[in-house]
């Protein structure tokens, strides 16, 4: 597995902009177990996410939409 210290990070404000969502929405998704949103990482009072985890989450959301699953529902064949 890749060393976590070498994995690219994205800040919460940059992620919010990328997802066209507010930072409060990002916080809500991170707290909601049904969203299966990646866990945040706090560094010096700032919040970051591992970019690869976010990309996997986005892909899982697209797959769920294609299969007609509600938001946050597990899609067959994906790691939980």
N, CA, C and O atoms as a Maestro MAE file, in Angstrom:
{
 s_m_m2io_version
 :::
 2.0.0
}

f_m_ct {
 s_m_title
 :::
 protein
 m_atom[320] {
  # First column is atom index #
  i_m_mmod_type
  r_m_x_coord
  r_m_y_coord
  r_m_z_coord
  i_m_residue_number
  s_m_chain_name
  s_m_pdb_residue_name
  s_m_pdb_atom_name
  i_m_atomic_number
  :::
  1 25 0.844 -1.182 0.000 1 A "UNK " " N  " 7
  2 3 0.000 0.000 0.000 1 A "UNK " " CA " 6
  3 2 0.887 1.243 0.000 1 A "UNK " " C  " 6
  4 15 2.014 1.219 0.495 1 A "UNK " " O  " 8
  5 25 0.364 2.315 -0.558 2 A "UNK " " N  " 7
  6 3 1.111 3.561 -0.664 2 A "UNK " " CA " 6
  7 2 1.275 4.206 0.708 2 A "UNK " " C  " 6
  8 15 0.353 4.182 1.523 2 A "UNK " " O  " 8
  9 25 2.443 4.781 0.961 3 A "UNK " " N  " 7
  10 3 2.693 5.519 2.188 3 A "UNK " " CA " 6
  11 2 1.769 6.725 2.215 3 A "UNK " " C  " 6
  12 15 1.779 7.534 1.287 3 A "UNK " " O  " 8
  13 25 0.957 6.857 3.287 4 A "UNK " " N  " 7
  14 3 -0.018 7.947 3.354 4 A "UNK " " CA " 6
  15 2 0.624 9.316 3.279 4 A "UNK " " C  " 6
  16 15 -0.009 10.261 2.808 4 A "UNK " " O  " 8
  17 25 1.860 9.452 3.730 5 A "UNK " " N  " 7
  18 3 2.501 10.765 3.716 5 A "UNK " " CA " 6
  19 2 2.810 11.241 2.301 5 A "UNK " " C  " 6
  20 15 3.037 12.433 2.094 5 A "UNK " " O  " 8
  21 25 2.824 10.336 1.322 6 A "UNK " " N  " 7
  22 3 3.129 10.727 -0.049 6 A "UNK " " CA " 6
  23 2 1.869 10.869 -0.907 6 A "UNK " " C  " 6
  24 15 1.960 11.211 -2.086 6 A "UNK " " O  " 8
  25 25 0.705 10.611 -0.327 7 A "UNK " " N  " 7
  26 3 -0.544 10.707 -1.079 7 A "UNK " " CA " 6
  27 2 -0.997 12.164 -1.161 7 A "UNK " " C  " 6
  28 15 -0.952 12.880 -0.161 7 A "UNK " " O  " 8
  29 25 -1.432 12.611 -2.339 8 A "UNK " " N  " 7
  30 3 -1.898 13.999 -2.488 8 A "UNK " " CA " 6
  31 2 -3.134 14.275 -1.640 8 A "UNK " " C  " 6
  32 15 -4.019 13.432 -1.500 8 A "UNK " " O  " 8
  33 25 -3.166 15.468 -1.084 9 A "UNK " " N  " 7
  34 3 -4.285 15.918 -0.268 9 A "UNK " " CA " 6
  35 2 -5.042 17.008 -0.998 9 A "UNK " " C  " 6
  36 15 -4.499 17.675 -1.879 9 A "UNK " " O  " 8
  37 25 -6.308 17.184 -0.624 10 A "UNK " " N  " 7
  38 3 -7.104 18.308 -1.092 10 A "UNK " " CA " 6
  39 2 -7.735 18.955 0.136 10 A "UNK " " C  " 6
  40 15 -8.257 18.264 1.012 10 A "UNK " " O  " 8
  41 25 -7.686 20.278 0.196 11 A "UNK " " N  " 7
  42 3 -8.264 20.985 1.340 11 A "UNK " " CA " 6
  43 2 -9.787 20.957 1.254 11 A "UNK " " C  " 6
  44 15 -10.354 20.772 0.177 11 A "UNK " " O  " 8
  45 25 -10.438 21.141 2.392 12 A "UNK " " N  " 7
  46 3 -11.897 21.142 2.416 12 A "UNK " " CA " 6
  47 2 -12.474 22.237 1.517 12 A "UNK " " C  " 6
  48 15 -13.420 21.958 0.780 12 A "UNK " " O  " 8
  49 25 -11.950 23.482 1.537 13 A "UNK " " N  " 7
  50 3 -12.507 24.499 0.630 13 A "UNK " " CA " 6
  51 2 -12.314 24.139 -0.852 13 A "UNK " " C  " 6
  52 15 -13.211 24.368 -1.663 13 A "UNK " " O  " 8
  53 25 -11.165 23.584 -1.202 14 A "UNK " " N  " 7
  54 3 -10.927 23.187 -2.593 14 A "UNK " " CA " 6
  55 2 -11.850 22.039 -2.989 14 A "UNK " " C  " 6
  56 15 -12.355 22.004 -4.111 14 A "UNK " " O  " 8
  57 25 -12.069 21.106 -2.078 15 A "UNK " " N  " 7
  58 3 -12.969 19.992 -2.341 15 A "UNK " " CA " 6
  59 2 -14.397 20.491 -2.519 15 A "UNK " " C  " 6
  60 15 -15.109 20.046 -3.420 15 A "UNK " " O  " 8
  61 25 -14.807 21.409 -1.664 16 A "UNK " " N  " 7
  62 3 -16.155 21.969 -1.778 16 A "UNK " " CA " 6
  63 2 -16.342 22.615 -3.148 16 A "UNK " " C  " 6
  64 15 -17.380 22.441 -3.786 16 A "UNK " " O  " 8
  65 25 -15.350 23.349 -3.591 17 A "UNK " " N  " 7
  66 3 -15.423 23.989 -4.908 17 A "UNK " " CA " 6
  67 2 -15.483 22.928 -6.006 17 A "UNK " " C  " 6
  68 15 -16.274 23.046 -6.942 17 A "UNK " " O  " 8
  69 25 -14.651 21.895 -5.893 18 A "UNK " " N  " 7
  70 3 -14.612 20.822 -6.885 18 A "UNK " " CA " 6
  71 2 -15.950 20.090 -6.982 18 A "UNK " " C  " 6
  72 15 -16.365 19.696 -8.071 18 A "UNK " " O  " 8
  73 25 -16.624 19.909 -5.846 19 A "UNK " " N  " 7
  74 3 -17.888 19.180 -5.812 19 A "UNK " " CA " 6
  75 2 -19.101 20.101 -5.928 19 A "UNK " " C  " 6
  76 15 -20.242 19.641 -5.882 19 A "UNK " " O  " 8
  77 25 -18.852 21.396 -6.077 20 A "UNK " " N  " 7
  78 3 -19.925 22.383 -6.156 20 A "UNK " " CA " 6
  79 2 -20.853 22.275 -4.940 20 A "UNK " " C  " 6
  80 15 -22.077 22.243 -5.071 20 A "UNK " " O  " 8
  81 25 -20.244 22.222 -3.771 21 A "UNK " " N  " 7
  82 3 -20.966 22.094 -2.504 21 A "UNK " " CA " 6
  83 2 -20.340 23.060 -1.493 21 A "UNK " " C  " 6
  84 15 -19.221 23.535 -1.684 21 A "UNK " " O  " 8
  85 25 -21.063 23.334 -0.441 22 A "UNK " " N  " 7
  86 3 -20.500 24.195 0.608 22 A "UNK " " CA " 6
  87 2 -19.603 23.371 1.528 22 A "UNK " " C  " 6
  88 15 -19.674 22.142 1.544 22 A "UNK " " O  " 8
  89 25 -18.762 24.060 2.289 23 A "UNK " " N  " 7
  90 3 -17.920 23.356 3.261 23 A "UNK " " CA " 6
  91 2 -18.789 22.714 4.347 23 A "UNK " " C  " 6
  92 15 -18.427 21.673 4.894 23 A "UNK " " O  " 8
  93 25 -19.919 23.323 4.656 24 A "UNK " " N  " 7
  94 3 -20.833 22.720 5.648 24 A "UNK " " CA " 6
  95 2 -21.425 21.420 5.117 24 A "UNK " " C  " 6
  96 15 -21.633 20.472 5.874 24 A "UNK " " O  " 8
  97 25 -21.695 21.379 3.820 25 A "UNK " " N  " 7
  98 3 -22.187 20.139 3.216 25 A "UNK " " CA " 6
  99 2 -21.120 19.053 3.300 25 A "UNK " " C  " 6
  100 15 -21.424 17.897 3.596 25 A "UNK " " O  " 8
  101 25 -19.878 19.424 3.041 26 A "UNK " " N  " 7
  102 3 -18.775 18.458 3.161 26 A "UNK " " CA " 6
  103 2 -18.721 17.916 4.593 26 A "UNK " " C  " 6
  104 15 -18.562 16.712 4.794 26 A "UNK " " O  " 8
  105 25 -18.852 18.801 5.585 27 A "UNK " " N  " 7
  106 3 -18.865 18.364 6.987 27 A "UNK " " CA " 6
  107 2 -20.018 17.391 7.250 27 A "UNK " " C  " 6
  108 15 -19.843 16.375 7.923 27 A "UNK " " O  " 8
  109 25 -21.189 17.713 6.717 28 A "UNK " " N  " 7
  110 3 -22.369 16.866 6.929 28 A "UNK " " CA " 6
  111 2 -22.159 15.490 6.284 28 A "UNK " " C  " 6
  112 15 -22.485 14.468 6.888 28 A "UNK " " O  " 8
  113 25 -21.619 15.461 5.068 29 A "UNK " " N  " 7
  114 3 -21.365 14.185 4.394 29 A "UNK " " CA " 6
  115 2 -20.362 13.359 5.192 29 A "UNK " " C  " 6
  116 15 -20.513 12.143 5.311 29 A "UNK " " O  " 8
  117 25 -19.350 14.006 5.732 30 A "UNK " " N  " 7
  118 3 -18.314 13.291 6.496 30 A "UNK " " CA " 6
  119 2 -18.892 12.679 7.775 30 A "UNK " " C  " 6
  120 15 -18.395 11.656 8.247 30 A "UNK " " O  " 8
  121 25 -19.934 13.291 8.337 31 A "UNK " " N  " 7
  122 3 -20.554 12.767 9.564 31 A "UNK " " CA " 6
  123 2 -21.607 11.701 9.292 31 A "UNK " " C  " 6
  124 15 -21.933 10.914 10.180 31 A "UNK " " O  " 8
  125 25 -22.144 11.667 8.070 32 A "UNK " " N  " 7
  126 3 -23.255 10.772 7.744 32 A "UNK " " CA " 6
  127 2 -22.726 9.403 7.302 32 A "UNK " " C  " 6
  128 15 -22.120 9.297 6.236 32 A "UNK " " O  " 8
  129 25 -22.944 8.359 8.100 33 A "UNK " " N  " 7
  130 3 -22.415 7.036 7.745 33 A "UNK " " CA " 6
  131 2 -23.022 6.483 6.453 33 A "UNK " " C  " 6
  132 15 -22.397 5.647 5.800 33 A "UNK " " O  " 8
  133 25 -24.213 6.922 6.071 34 A "UNK " " N  " 7
  134 3 -24.847 6.450 4.843 34 A "UNK " " CA " 6
  135 2 -24.179 7.008 3.588 34 A "UNK " " C  " 6
  136 15 -24.314 6.437 2.507 34 A "UNK " " O  " 8
  137 25 -23.469 8.106 3.726 35 A "UNK " " N  " 7
  138 3 -22.792 8.707 2.571 35 A "UNK " " CA " 6
  139 2 -21.490 7.987 2.242 35 A "UNK " " C  " 6
  140 15 -20.990 8.091 1.122 35 A "UNK " " O  " 8
  141 25 -20.941 7.262 3.204 36 A "UNK " " N  " 7
  142 3 -19.676 6.545 3.010 36 A "UNK " " CA " 6
  143 2 -18.583 7.494 2.506 36 A "UNK " " C  " 6
  144 15 -17.750 7.126 1.678 36 A "UNK " " O  " 8
  145 25 -18.609 8.726 3.028 37 A "UNK " " N  " 7
  146 3 -17.663 9.756 2.614 37 A "UNK " " CA " 6
  147 2 -16.323 9.524 3.310 37 A "UNK " " C  " 6
  148 15 -16.293 9.124 4.474 37 A "UNK " " O  " 8
  149 25 -15.218 9.771 2.612 38 A "UNK " " N  " 7
  150 3 -13.900 9.565 3.238 38 A "UNK " " CA " 6
  151 2 -13.712 10.406 4.508 38 A "UNK " " C  " 6
  152 15 -14.235 11.515 4.623 38 A "UNK " " O  " 8
  153 25 -12.966 9.858 5.435 39 A "UNK " " N  " 7
  154 3 -12.704 10.553 6.701 39 A "UNK " " CA " 6
  155 2 -11.759 11.733 6.476 39 A "UNK " " C  " 6
  156 15 -10.803 11.636 5.706 39 A "UNK " " O  " 8
  157 25 -12.035 12.844 7.153 40 A "UNK " " N  " 7
  158 3 -11.143 14.004 7.037 40 A "UNK " " CA " 6
  159 2 -9.850 13.793 7.816 40 A "UNK " " C  " 6
  160 15 -9.759 12.943 8.702 40 A "UNK " " O  " 8
  161 25 -8.872 14.583 7.458 41 A "UNK " " N  " 7
  162 3 -7.566 14.558 8.110 41 A "UNK " " CA " 6
  163 2 -7.286 15.989 8.577 41 A "UNK " " C  " 6
  164 15 -7.273 16.910 7.760 41 A "UNK " " O  " 8
  165 25 -7.065 16.185 9.868 42 A "UNK " " N  " 7
  166 3 -6.773 17.519 10.397 42 A "UNK " " CA " 6
  167 2 -5.273 17.734 10.507 42 A "UNK " " C  " 6
  168 15 -4.557 16.928 11.101 42 A "UNK " " O  " 8
  169 25 -4.808 18.839 9.923 43 A "UNK " " N  " 7
  170 3 -3.404 19.228 10.011 43 A "UNK " " CA " 6
  171 2 -3.371 20.706 10.374 43 A "UNK " " C  " 6
  172 15 -3.855 21.542 9.611 43 A "UNK " " O  " 8
  173 25 -2.810 21.033 11.522 44 A "UNK " " N  " 7
  174 3 -2.717 22.429 11.985 44 A "UNK " " CA " 6
  175 2 -4.051 23.154 11.910 44 A "UNK " " C  " 6
  176 15 -4.125 24.261 11.378 44 A "UNK " " O  " 8
  177 25 -5.094 22.549 12.431 45 A "UNK " " N  " 7
  178 3 -6.437 23.120 12.488 45 A "UNK " " CA " 6
  179 2 -7.102 23.283 11.122 45 A "UNK " " C  " 6
  180 15 -8.157 23.909 11.023 45 A "UNK " " O  " 8
  181 25 -6.498 22.729 10.067 46 A "UNK " " N  " 7
  182 3 -7.109 22.754 8.736 46 A "UNK " " CA " 6
  183 2 -7.531 21.336 8.377 46 A "UNK " " C  " 6
  184 15 -6.929 20.360 8.824 46 A "UNK " " O  " 8
  185 25 -8.576 21.243 7.561 47 A "UNK " " N  " 7
  186 3 -9.128 19.939 7.210 47 A "UNK " " CA " 6
  187 2 -8.778 19.600 5.766 47 A "UNK " " C  " 6
  188 15 -8.949 20.411 4.856 47 A "UNK " " O  " 8
  189 25 -8.285 18.381 5.586 48 A "UNK " " N  " 7
  190 3 -7.903 17.872 4.272 48 A "UNK " " CA " 6
  191 2 -8.510 16.495 4.073 48 A "UNK " " C  " 6
  192 15 -8.967 15.852 5.018 48 A "UNK " " O  " 8
  193 25 -8.504 16.063 2.830 49 A "UNK " " N  " 7
  194 3 -8.936 14.717 2.468 49 A "UNK " " CA " 6
  195 2 -7.900 14.150 1.514 49 A "UNK " " C  " 6
  196 15 -7.265 14.886 0.759 49 A "UNK " " O  " 8
  197 25 -7.737 12.828 1.555 50 A "UNK " " N  " 7
  198 3 -6.861 12.197 0.581 50 A "UNK " " CA " 6
  199 2 -7.575 12.209 -0.766 50 A "UNK " " C  " 6
  200 15 -8.702 11.732 -0.895 50 A "UNK " " O  " 8
  201 25 -6.891 12.766 -1.771 51 A "UNK " " N  " 7
  202 3 -7.507 12.922 -3.092 51 A "UNK " " CA " 6
  203 2 -7.930 11.569 -3.683 51 A "UNK " " C  " 6
  204 15 -8.992 11.481 -4.299 51 A "UNK " " O  " 8
  205 25 -7.126 10.522 -3.508 52 A "UNK " " N  " 7
  206 3 -7.485 9.224 -4.083 52 A "UNK " " CA " 6
  207 2 -8.751 8.657 -3.442 52 A "UNK " " C  " 6
  208 15 -9.541 8.002 -4.121 52 A "UNK " " O  " 8
  209 25 -8.955 8.896 -2.151 53 A "UNK " " N  " 7
  210 3 -10.167 8.433 -1.482 53 A "UNK " " CA " 6
  211 2 -11.392 9.185 -2.004 53 A "UNK " " C  " 6
  212 15 -12.462 8.600 -2.171 53 A "UNK " " O  " 8
  213 25 -11.228 10.480 -2.259 54 A "UNK " " N  " 7
  214 3 -12.318 11.286 -2.801 54 A "UNK " " CA " 6
  215 2 -12.666 10.800 -4.207 54 A "UNK " " C  " 6
  216 15 -13.843 10.683 -4.551 54 A "UNK " " O  " 8
  217 25 -11.656 10.521 -5.014 55 A "UNK " " N  " 7
  218 3 -11.912 10.041 -6.377 55 A "UNK " " CA " 6
  219 2 -12.633 8.697 -6.358 55 A "UNK " " C  " 6
  220 15 -13.528 8.469 -7.173 55 A "UNK " " O  " 8
  221 25 -12.257 7.797 -5.437 56 A "UNK " " N  " 7
  222 3 -12.965 6.509 -5.300 56 A "UNK " " CA " 6
  223 2 -14.408 6.736 -4.874 56 A "UNK " " C  " 6
  224 15 -15.318 6.073 -5.373 56 A "UNK " " O  " 8
  225 25 -14.624 7.683 -3.944 57 A "UNK " " N  " 7
  226 3 -15.972 7.988 -3.478 57 A "UNK " " CA " 6
  227 2 -16.815 8.524 -4.633 57 A "UNK " " C  " 6
  228 15 -17.960 8.109 -4.809 57 A "UNK " " O  " 8
  229 25 -16.256 9.443 -5.418 58 A "UNK " " N  " 7
  230 3 -16.999 10.001 -6.557 58 A "UNK " " CA " 6
  231 2 -17.364 8.892 -7.548 58 A "UNK " " C  " 6
  232 15 -18.484 8.863 -8.058 58 A "UNK " " O  " 8
  233 25 -16.441 7.994 -7.819 59 A "UNK " " N  " 7
  234 3 -16.706 6.884 -8.728 59 A "UNK " " CA " 6
  235 2 -17.817 5.982 -8.185 59 A "UNK " " C  " 6
  236 15 -18.676 5.524 -8.940 59 A "UNK " " O  " 8
  237 25 -17.796 5.731 -6.882 60 A "UNK " " N  " 7
  238 3 -18.840 4.885 -6.289 60 A "UNK " " CA " 6
  239 2 -20.205 5.555 -6.399 60 A "UNK " " C  " 6
  240 15 -21.216 4.873 -6.566 60 A "UNK " " O  " 8
  241 25 -20.245 6.875 -6.307 61 A "UNK " " N  " 7
  242 3 -21.510 7.617 -6.447 61 A "UNK " " CA " 6
  243 2 -22.042 7.506 -7.874 61 A "UNK " " C  " 6
  244 15 -23.242 7.323 -8.077 61 A "UNK " " O  " 8
  245 25 -21.162 7.614 -8.853 62 A "UNK " " N  " 7
  246 3 -21.575 7.483 -10.252 62 A "UNK " " CA " 6
  247 2 -22.105 6.076 -10.503 62 A "UNK " " C  " 6
  248 15 -23.143 5.902 -11.141 62 A "UNK " " O  " 8
  249 25 -21.385 5.070 -9.997 63 A "UNK " " N  " 7
  250 3 -21.839 3.685 -10.171 63 A "UNK " " CA " 6
  251 2 -23.208 3.475 -9.535 63 A "UNK " " C  " 6
  252 15 -24.061 2.797 -10.107 63 A "UNK " " O  " 8
  253 25 -23.420 4.049 -8.364 64 A "UNK " " N  " 7
  254 3 -24.709 3.920 -7.684 64 A "UNK " " CA " 6
  255 2 -25.817 4.566 -8.508 64 A "UNK " " C  " 6
  256 15 -26.911 4.012 -8.613 64 A "UNK " " O  " 8
  257 25 -25.549 5.719 -9.089 65 A "UNK " " N  " 7
  258 3 -26.551 6.383 -9.923 65 A "UNK " " CA " 6
  259 2 -26.889 5.551 -11.151 65 A "UNK " " C  " 6
  260 15 -28.054 5.442 -11.534 65 A "UNK " " O  " 8
  261 25 -25.874 4.969 -11.762 66 A "UNK " " N  " 7
  262 3 -26.090 4.139 -12.947 66 A "UNK " " CA " 6
  263 2 -26.950 2.925 -12.600 66 A "UNK " " C  " 6
  264 15 -27.809 2.521 -13.383 66 A "UNK " " O  " 8
  265 25 -26.715 2.354 -11.433 67 A "UNK " " N  " 7
  266 3 -27.470 1.172 -11.011 67 A "UNK " " CA " 6
  267 2 -28.807 1.546 -10.378 67 A "UNK " " C  " 6
  268 15 -29.580 0.668 -9.997 67 A "UNK " " O  " 8
  269 25 -29.084 2.846 -10.265 68 A "UNK " " N  " 7
  270 3 -30.362 3.282 -9.716 68 A "UNK " " CA " 6
  271 2 -30.474 3.150 -8.217 68 A "UNK " " C  " 6
  272 15 -31.580 3.074 -7.681 68 A "UNK " " O  " 8
  273 25 -29.340 3.121 -7.525 69 A "UNK " " N  " 7
  274 3 -29.349 2.999 -6.068 69 A "UNK " " CA " 6
  275 2 -29.480 4.389 -5.432 69 A "UNK " " C  " 6
  276 15 -28.966 5.366 -5.975 69 A "UNK " " O  " 8
  277 25 -30.162 4.481 -4.293 70 A "UNK " " N  " 7
  278 3 -30.213 5.758 -3.571 70 A "UNK " " CA " 6
  279 2 -28.837 6.169 -3.079 70 A "UNK " " C  " 6
  280 15 -27.948 5.332 -2.923 70 A "UNK " " O  " 8
  281 25 -28.666 7.444 -2.837 71 A "UNK " " N  " 7
  282 3 -27.395 7.975 -2.342 71 A "UNK " " CA " 6
  283 2 -26.953 7.236 -1.089 71 A "UNK " " C  " 6
  284 15 -27.735 7.049 -0.157 71 A "UNK " " O  " 8
  285 25 -25.711 6.824 -1.076 72 A "UNK " " N  " 7
  286 3 -25.142 6.198 0.105 72 A "UNK " " CA " 6
  287 2 -25.351 4.701 0.192 72 A "UNK " " C  " 6
  288 15 -24.794 4.057 1.081 72 A "UNK " " O  " 8
  289 25 -26.146 4.123 -0.715 73 A "UNK " " N  " 7
  290 3 -26.391 2.681 -0.659 73 A "UNK " " CA " 6
  291 2 -25.237 1.939 -1.312 73 A "UNK " " C  " 6
  292 15 -24.728 2.365 -2.349 73 A "UNK " " O  " 8
  293 25 -24.829 0.844 -0.718 74 A "UNK " " N  " 7
  294 3 -23.699 0.049 -1.219 74 A "UNK " " CA " 6
  295 2 -24.043 -0.550 -2.582 74 A "UNK " " C  " 6
  296 15 -25.148 -1.046 -2.797 74 A "UNK " " O  " 8
  297 25 -23.073 -0.493 -3.499 75 A "UNK " " N  " 7
  298 3 -23.225 -1.066 -4.823 75 A "UNK " " CA " 6
  299 2 -22.482 -2.386 -4.866 75 A "UNK " " C  " 6
  300 15 -21.321 -2.462 -4.465 75 A "UNK " " O  " 8
  301 25 -23.151 -3.434 -5.353 76 A "UNK " " N  " 7
  302 3 -22.561 -4.765 -5.450 76 A "UNK " " CA " 6
  303 2 -21.228 -4.732 -6.189 76 A "UNK " " C  " 6
  304 15 -21.104 -4.079 -7.225 76 A "UNK " " O  " 8
  305 25 -20.238 -5.435 -5.657 77 A "UNK " " N  " 7
  306 3 -18.939 -5.505 -6.309 77 A "UNK " " CA " 6
  307 2 -17.967 -4.431 -5.862 77 A "UNK " " C  " 6
  308 15 -16.833 -4.403 -6.338 77 A "UNK " " O  " 8
  309 25 -18.370 -3.554 -4.970 78 A "UNK " " N  " 7
  310 3 -17.485 -2.509 -4.452 78 A "UNK " " CA " 6
  311 2 -17.039 -2.846 -3.053 78 A "UNK " " C  " 6
  312 15 -17.761 -3.496 -2.296 78 A "UNK " " O  " 8
  313 25 -15.855 -2.405 -2.716 79 A "UNK " " N  " 7
  314 3 -15.379 -2.550 -1.345 79 A "UNK " " CA " 6
  315 2 -16.193 -1.612 -0.463 79 A "UNK " " C  " 6
  316 15 -16.505 -0.491 -0.864 79 A "UNK " " O  " 8
  317 25 -16.527 -2.060 0.707 80 A "UNK " " N  " 7
  318 3 -17.326 -1.241 1.617 80 A "UNK " " CA " 6
  319 2 -16.515 -0.172 2.262 80 A "UNK " " C  " 6
  320 15 -17.041 0.607 3.057 80 A "UNK " " O  " 8
  :::
 }
 m_bond[319] {
  # First column is bond index #
  i_m_from
  i_m_to
  i_m_order
  :::
  1 1 2 1
  2 2 3 1
  3 3 4 2
  4 3 5 1
  5 5 6 1
  6 6 7 1
  7 7 8 2
  8 7 9 1
  9 9 10 1
  10 10 11 1
  11 11 12 2
  12 11 13 1
  13 13 14 1
  14 14 15 1
  15 15 16 2
  16 15 17 1
  17 17 18 1
  18 18 19 1
  19 19 20 2
  20 19 21 1
  21 21 22 1
  22 22 23 1
  23 23 24 2
  24 23 25 1
  25 25 26 1
  26 26 27 1
  27 27 28 2
  28 27 29 1
  29 29 30 1
  30 30 31 1
  31 31 32 2
  32 31 33 1
  33 33 34 1
  34 34 35 1
  35 35 36 2
  36 35 37 1
  37 37 38 1
  38 38 39 1
  39 39 40 2
  40 39 41 1
  41 41 42 1
  42 42 43 1
  43 43 44 2
  44 43 45 1
  45 45 46 1
  46 46 47 1
  47 47 48 2
  48 47 49 1
  49 49 50 1
  50 50 51 1
  51 51 52 2
  52 51 53 1
  53 53 54 1
  54 54 55 1
  55 55 56 2
  56 55 57 1
  57 57 58 1
  58 58 59 1
  59 59 60 2
  60 59 61 1
  61 61 62 1
  62 62 63 1
  63 63 64 2
  64 63 65 1
  65 65 66 1
  66 66 67 1
  67 67 68 2
  68 67 69 1
  69 69 70 1
  70 70 71 1
  71 71 72 2
  72 71 73 1
  73 73 74 1
  74 74 75 1
  75 75 76 2
  76 75 77 1
  77 77 78 1
  78 78 79 1
  79 79 80 2
  80 79 81 1
  81 81 82 1
  82 82 83 1
  83 83 84 2
  84 83 85 1
  85 85 86 1
  86 86 87 1
  87 87 88 2
  88 87 89 1
  89 89 90 1
  90 90 91 1
  91 91 92 2
  92 91 93 1
  93 93 94 1
  94 94 95 1
  95 95 96 2
  96 95 97 1
  97 97 98 1
  98 98 99 1
  99 99 100 2
  100 99 101 1
  101 101 102 1
  102 102 103 1
  103 103 104 2
  104 103 105 1
  105 105 106 1
  106 106 107 1
  107 107 108 2
  108 107 109 1
  109 109 110 1
  110 110 111 1
  111 111 112 2
  112 111 113 1
  113 113 114 1
  114 114 115 1
  115 115 116 2
  116 115 117 1
  117 117 118 1
  118 118 119 1
  119 119 120 2
  120 119 121 1
  121 121 122 1
  122 122 123 1
  123 123 124 2
  124 123 125 1
  125 125 126 1
  126 126 127 1
  127 127 128 2
  128 127 129 1
  129 129 130 1
  130 130 131 1
  131 131 132 2
  132 131 133 1
  133 133 134 1
  134 134 135 1
  135 135 136 2
  136 135 137 1
  137 137 138 1
  138 138 139 1
  139 139 140 2
  140 139 141 1
  141 141 142 1
  142 142 143 1
  143 143 144 2
  144 143 145 1
  145 145 146 1
  146 146 147 1
  147 147 148 2
  148 147 149 1
  149 149 150 1
  150 150 151 1
  151 151 152 2
  152 151 153 1
  153 153 154 1
  154 154 155 1
  155 155 156 2
  156 155 157 1
  157 157 158 1
  158 158 159 1
  159 159 160 2
  160 159 161 1
  161 161 162 1
  162 162 163 1
  163 163 164 2
  164 163 165 1
  165 165 166 1
  166 166 167 1
  167 167 168 2
  168 167 169 1
  169 169 170 1
  170 170 171 1
  171 171 172 2
  172 171 173 1
  173 173 174 1
  174 174 175 1
  175 175 176 2
  176 175 177 1
  177 177 178 1
  178 178 179 1
  179 179 180 2
  180 179 181 1
  181 181 182 1
  182 182 183 1
  183 183 184 2
  184 183 185 1
  185 185 186 1
  186 186 187 1
  187 187 188 2
  188 187 189 1
  189 189 190 1
  190 190 191 1
  191 191 192 2
  192 191 193 1
  193 193 194 1
  194 194 195 1
  195 195 196 2
  196 195 197 1
  197 197 198 1
  198 198 199 1
  199 199 200 2
  200 199 201 1
  201 201 202 1
  202 202 203 1
  203 203 204 2
  204 203 205 1
  205 205 206 1
  206 206 207 1
  207 207 208 2
  208 207 209 1
  209 209 210 1
  210 210 211 1
  211 211 212 2
  212 211 213 1
  213 213 214 1
  214 214 215 1
  215 215 216 2
  216 215 217 1
  217 217 218 1
  218 218 219 1
  219 219 220 2
  220 219 221 1
  221 221 222 1
  222 222 223 1
  223 223 224 2
  224 223 225 1
  225 225 226 1
  226 226 227 1
  227 227 228 2
  228 227 229 1
  229 229 230 1
  230 230 231 1
  231 231 232 2
  232 231 233 1
  233 233 234 1
  234 234 235 1
  235 235 236 2
  236 235 237 1
  237 237 238 1
  238 238 239 1
  239 239 240 2
  240 239 241 1
  241 241 242 1
  242 242 243 1
  243 243 244 2
  244 243 245 1
  245 245 246 1
  246 246 247 1
  247 247 248 2
  248 247 249 1
  249 249 250 1
  250 250 251 1
  251 251 252 2
  252 251 253 1
  253 253 254 1
  254 254 255 1
  255 255 256 2
  256 255 257 1
  257 257 258 1
  258 258 259 1
  259 259 260 2
  260 259 261 1
  261 261 262 1
  262 262 263 1
  263 263 264 2
  264 263 265 1
  265 265 266 1
  266 266 267 1
  267 267 268 2
  268 267 269 1
  269 269 270 1
  270 270 271 1
  271 271 272 2
  272 271 273 1
  273 273 274 1
  274 274 275 1
  275 275 276 2
  276 275 277 1
  277 277 278 1
  278 278 279 1
  279 279 280 2
  280 279 281 1
  281 281 282 1
  282 282 283 1
  283 283 284 2
  284 283 285 1
  285 285 286 1
  286 286 287 1
  287 287 288 2
  288 287 289 1
  289 289 290 1
  290 290 291 1
  291 291 292 2
  292 291 293 1
  293 293 294 1
  294 294 295 1
  295 295 296 2
  296 295 297 1
  297 297 298 1
  298 298 299 1
  299 299 300 2
  300 299 301 1
  301 301 302 1
  302 302 303 1
  303 303 304 2
  304 303 305 1
  305 305 306 1
  306 306 307 1
  307 307 308 2
  308 307 309 1
  309 309 310 1
  310 310 311 1
  311 311 312 2
  312 311 313 1
  313 313 314 1
  314 314 315 1
  315 315 316 2
  316 315 317 1
  317 317 318 1
  318 318 319 1
  319 319 320 2
  :::
 }
}
